[in-house]
Amino acid sequence: MEKDRLHILSKIERVEVSPFLFTRIHVKVREQVIDRLSTGKSVVYLAGIAMIIAVNVLVLRSMSASDKKTDLVSELNLAPSNQLYP
């Protein structure tokens, strides 16, 4: 049964290719516009990211300076004793 299927493939004829097909494909590939970031856009994006990071650092520093340090036990209102029954 598999030999019958493979035998069908031998009936396929070779396709004639136009003589300048490769040249046309090569030209089309070269003509494709590569979408690159311009220098101005990349500077603006980099400056924006730097500003976001700077604001985050300033916010984190101000939060850590103004907040009192609390531990987990007092934050969750847990009793520090290990007594199970009152």
C-alpha positions as CSV (number, residue, x, y, z in Angstrom):
1,M,0.0,0.0,0.0
2,E,2.8,2.4,0.8
3,K,4.5,1.5,-2.5
4,D,1.4,2.6,-4.3
5,R,1.5,6.0,-2.6
6,L,5.1,6.5,-3.3
7,H,4.6,5.5,-6.9
8,I,2.2,8.4,-7.3
9,L,5.0,10.7,-6.4
10,S,7.0,9.6,-9.4
11,K,4.3,10.9,-11.7
12,I,4.9,14.5,-10.6
13,E,6.7,16.5,-13.2
14,R,9.4,19.1,-12.6
15,V,8.2,22.7,-12.7
16,E,9.7,25.1,-15.1
17,V,11.1,28.2,-13.4
18,S,11.3,31.5,-15.1
19,P,15.0,32.4,-15.6
20,F,15.1,35.5,-13.5
21,L,13.0,34.3,-10.5
22,F,15.9,34.2,-8.1
23,T,17.0,37.7,-9.1
24,R,13.5,39.1,-8.6
25,I,13.2,37.4,-5.2
26,H,16.6,38.8,-4.2
27,V,15.5,42.3,-5.2
28,K,12.3,42.1,-3.3
29,V,14.2,41.0,-0.2
30,R,16.6,43.9,-0.5
31,E,13.7,46.4,-1.1
32,Q,11.9,45.4,2.2
33,V,12.0,48.3,4.5
34,I,13.6,47.4,7.8
35,D,11.7,49.1,10.6
36,R,14.5,50.5,12.7
37,L,14.2,53.0,15.5
38,S,15.7,56.4,14.7
39,T,18.3,57.9,17.0
40,G,15.8,60.5,18.2
41,K,13.2,57.9,19.2
42,S,15.7,55.7,21.0
43,V,16.9,58.7,23.0
44,V,13.4,59.6,24.0
45,Y,12.5,56.0,25.0
46,L,15.8,55.7,27.0
47,A,15.1,59.1,28.7
48,G,11.6,58.0,29.6
49,I,12.7,54.7,31.1
50,A,15.4,56.5,33.1
51,M,12.8,58.9,34.4
52,I,10.5,56.1,35.4
53,I,13.3,54.3,37.3
54,A,14.4,57.5,39.0
55,V,10.8,58.2,40.2
56,N,10.5,54.6,41.5
57,V,13.8,55.0,43.4
58,L,12.7,58.3,44.9
59,V,9.3,56.9,46.0
60,L,10.9,53.8,47.5
61,R,13.4,55.9,49.5
62,S,10.7,58.3,50.8
63,M,8.5,55.4,51.8
64,S,11.3,53.6,53.7
65,A,12.3,56.8,55.5
66,S,8.8,57.9,56.6
67,D,7.4,54.5,57.6
68,K,8.1,53.1,61.0
69,K,9.6,49.7,60.9
70,T,7.1,47.2,62.0
71,D,7.5,43.5,62.3
72,L,5.1,40.9,61.0
73,V,3.7,40.0,64.3
74,S,2.5,43.5,65.2
75,E,1.3,44.1,61.6
76,L,-1.0,41.1,61.7
77,N,-2.1,41.7,65.3
78,L,-0.8,38.4,66.5
79,A,-0.1,37.7,70.2
80,P,3.5,36.8,70.8
81,S,2.6,34.0,73.2
82,N,2.3,30.3,72.2
83,Q,-0.7,29.6,74.4
84,L,-3.4,27.9,72.3
85,Y,-6.3,28.3,74.7
86,P,-7.1,31.5,76.6
